[in-house]
Amino acid sequence: MIRVGIGGWVFEPWRGAFYPKGLPQARELEYASRKLTAIEINATFYRTQKAESFRKWAAETPDDFVFSLKGPQFATNRRVLAEAGPSIERFFASGVLELKSKLGPVLWQMAPTKKFDPEDFAAFLALLPPRLDGRPIRHVVEVRHESFLAPAFIELLRKFSVAAVVVESDKHPLIADVTADFVYARLQRTSEKEKTGYPPRALELWAERARGWAAGAVPDDLATITAPLPQSGKRDVFIYMISGAKVRAPAAAIALIERLKEK
């Protein structure tokens, strides 16, 4: 399954551009979830959400829709990651499982200044629950410091079956190594000059990469830190249009979805 979406659904400039004029704000999630196949929730990074909110979001979206959740900053923005256990436990106890089958990967985003400490990072990965209430939980980390461009980092992720975000950005390193049974990309180069956010060739290129990842292959045009693993079984792929010209994010996501339908 290849899922494509945006970050959040409440953004004033989308009203009239993505959302029809006059659409009540209370129905924006309902509308967005019929145009896209996934949404990454950023609010969970800043504050604890209520179980009722997760239930409400699940009820307003189609059966096959998925939410990715950003893990709390209290877990990742700390000097010693090994001490994040209580924050991680509170996050999962807040009601995230109320999303049921609509719970997608949990994104743990590191600060740009956070450097790779193999021992401490291994301790953090060990805190991430692989299962809760009998359900598998997928984890993905976004690292933004050059020190993570190391084989030891990739080896750790593979040991714990945690994915690394494929970030397309002018600010942060791109890590394309596949380390889990899914791939998670955050594309941050949407342009307001492009009606579809990304030019046609770029959209087709990402569609080709997504198809390859989903089939178990590895794109040959993205450099990896370690030697690519042999082709494996099929994978789920999650692609989010994040940052850049945010006003164009929905258009970019919809355009990519359309290209993925073409083959």
C-alpha positions in Angstrom: 0.0 0.0 0.0 1.3 3.4 -0.9 -0.2 6.3 1.1 0.2 10.0 0.3 -0.8 12.9 2.5 0.0 16.2 4.2 0.8 17.4 7.7 -2.3 18.3 9.6 -5.5 19.6 8.1 -6.1 23.0 9.7 -4.3 25.7 7.8 -6.1 29.0 6.9 -4.5 29.4 3.4 -5.9 26.1 2.4 -9.5 27.5 2.7 -10.5 28.5 -0.8 -7.4 26.9 -2.3 -7.8 23.3 -1.2 -11.0 23.4 0.8 -14.1 24.7 -1.0 -15.2 28.1 0.0 -17.8 28.0 2.8 -16.8 24.5 4.0 -17.2 24.5 7.8 -13.9 24.1 9.6 -15.5 21.2 11.5 -15.7 19.3 8.2 -12.2 19.9 7.0 -10.8 16.6 8.2 -13.7 14.7 6.6 -13.0 16.5 3.3 -9.2 16.1 3.3 -9.5 12.4 4.1 -11.5 11.8 1.0 -8.9 13.5 -1.2 -5.8 12.0 0.4 -4.9 8.6 1.9 -3.0 9.7 5.0 -2.3 12.6 7.3 0.6 13.2 9.6 -0.6 14.8 12.9 1.9 17.3 14.3 -0.2 18.4 17.3 0.9 15.3 19.3 4.5 16.6 19.2 3.6 19.7 21.2 0.9 18.5 23.6 -0.9 15.5 24.8 -4.1 14.8 23.0 -7.3 13.3 24.5 -8.6 9.8 23.8 -11.9 11.4 22.6 -10.0 13.3 19.9 -8.4 10.2 18.5 -11.8 8.5 18.5 -13.4 11.5 16.7 -10.7 11.6 14.1 -11.1 7.9 13.4 -14.8 8.3 13.1 -14.6 11.1 10.6 -12.3 9.3 8.1 -12.7 6.4 5.6 -12.1 2.9 6.7 -8.8 2.6 4.8 -7.4 6.0 5.9 -4.2 6.2 8.1 -2.9 8.8 10.5 0.8 9.0 11.3 1.5 10.6 14.7 4.5 12.7 15.7 5.9 11.5 19.0 6.1 14.1 21.8 9.0 16.6 21.9 9.4 15.7 25.6 10.8 12.3 24.4 13.1 13.5 21.7 14.3 17.0 22.7 16.5 15.9 25.6 20.2 15.5 26.2 19.9 11.8 27.3 17.5 9.9 25.1 17.7 6.9 27.3 15.7 8.8 29.9 12.7 9.2 27.6 10.8 6.2 28.9 8.2 8.0 31.0 7.4 10.4 28.1 7.0 7.6 25.7 4.7 5.7 28.1 2.5 8.7 28.7 2.2 9.3 24.9 0.9 5.7 24.3 -1.3 5.8 27.3 -3.0 9.0 26.1 -5.4 7.2 23.8 -3.5 6.8 20.5 -4.7 3.2 20.2 -8.2 4.6 19.8 -7.3 5.2 16.2 -7.4 1.4 15.9 -6.6 0.2 12.3 -6.0 3.9 11.3 -2.9 4.2 13.4 0.1 4.4 11.1 3.8 4.9 11.9 4.8 7.0 14.9 7.4 9.6 13.9 10.2 10.5 16.4 11.8 13.7 15.3 15.2 14.7 16.6 16.4 18.3 17.0 18.8 19.5 14.3 21.5 19.8 16.9 21.1 16.3 18.2 24.3 14.3 17.4 24.6 10.5 17.0 25.5 8.8 20.2 25.3 5.1 19.4 24.9 3.9 23.0 22.3 6.5 23.9 20.4 6.1 20.6 20.3 2.3 21.0 18.8 2.8 24.5 16.1 5.1 23.0 15.2 2.6 20.3 14.9 -0.1 23.0 12.2 2.1 24.7 9.9 2.1 21.6 7.3 -0.6 22.0 7.1 -3.0 19.0 3.6 -4.1 20.1 0.8 -2.7 22.3 -2.3 -4.6 23.2 -1.4 -7.3 20.7 -1.0 -4.8 17.9 2.3 -4.1 16.0 3.5 -0.5 16.3 5.7 1.0 13.6 8.3 3.5 14.5 10.3 5.9 12.3 12.9 8.5 13.3 13.9 11.7 11.6 17.4 12.7 12.3 18.8 16.1 11.1 22.5 16.1 12.1 25.3 15.0 9.7 26.7 12.7 12.4 23.9 10.2 11.7 25.3 9.5 8.3 27.1 6.5 9.6 26.8 2.7 9.0 26.4 2.2 12.8 23.2 4.2 12.8 21.7 2.1 9.9 22.7 -1.1 11.7 20.9 0.1 14.8 17.7 0.9 13.0 17.8 -2.5 11.3 18.3 -4.3 14.6 15.2 -2.6 16.0 13.2 -2.7 12.7 12.8 1.1 12.9 12.7 3.2 9.7 14.6 6.4 9.0 12.7 9.2 7.3 13.7 9.9 3.7 13.8 13.7 3.9 13.9 15.8 0.8 15.1 19.1 2.1 17.6 21.8 1.5 18.4 21.9 5.2 18.8 18.3 6.3 20.6 15.2 5.1 18.7 12.6 3.0 19.0 9.0 4.3 17.6 6.5 1.8 18.6 3.3 3.5 15.7 0.9 4.0 15.8 -0.4 7.6 12.2 -1.6 8.3 9.3 -3.2 6.5 8.0 0.2 5.4 9.4 3.4 3.9 8.5 6.9 5.2 9.3 10.0 3.2 8.7 13.7 4.0 9.0 15.9 0.9 9.8 19.6 1.7 10.3 21.3 -1.7 6.9 22.3 -2.8 6.9 25.5 -4.7 4.2 28.1 -4.8 5.0 28.8 -8.5 4.0 25.2 -9.3 0.2 24.6 -9.4 0.8 21.1 -8.3 3.5 22.0 -5.8 6.2 19.9 -7.6 6.9 19.9 -11.3 5.5 17.0 -13.3 8.9 15.2 -13.7 9.6 15.4 -10.0 6.2 13.9 -9.2 6.8 11.1 -11.6 10.2 10.5 -10.1 8.7 10.1 -6.6 6.0 7.9 -8.0 8.6 5.6 -9.5 10.5 5.5 -6.3 7.3 4.7 -4.3 6.4 1.9 -6.7 9.9 0.5 -6.3 9.9 0.6 -2.5 6.4 -0.9 -2.4 7.6 -3.8 -4.6 10.5 -4.5 -2.3 13.2 -2.8 -4.4 15.5 0.1 -3.7 15.7 3.2 -6.0 19.0 3.2 -7.8 19.1 7.0 -8.0 19.2 7.6 -4.2 22.6 7.1 -2.5 22.7 5.0 0.6 25.0 4.9 3.6 25.4 1.1 3.6 25.1 -1.4 0.8 21.4 -1.9 -0.1 19.8 -5.1 1.2 18.7 -7.7 -1.3 15.2 -7.2 -2.7 12.7 -8.2 0.0 8.9 -8.7 0.2 6.4 -5.9 -0.5 6.4 -2.9 1.7 4.0 -0.2 2.8 5.1 3.3 1.7 4.1 6.6 3.3 4.8 9.9 1.6 4.0 13.3 3.1 4.2 16.7 1.5 5.5 18.8 4.4 6.9 22.3 4.7 8.1 24.1 1.6 5.3 26.1 0.1 2.7 24.6 2.5 -0.2 26.1 0.6 0.7 23.8 -2.3 1.0 20.6 -0.1 -2.5 19.3 -0.8 -2.2 19.8 -4.5 1.2 18.1 -4.6 -0.2 15.1 -2.6 -3.2 14.8 -4.9 -1.1 15.0 -8.0 1.2 12.3 -6.7 -1.8 10.1 -5.9 -3.0 10.5 -9.4 0.3 9.5 -10.9 0.4 6.4 -8.8 -2.9 5.4 -10.2 -1.6 5.6 -13.8 0.3 2.3 -13.7 
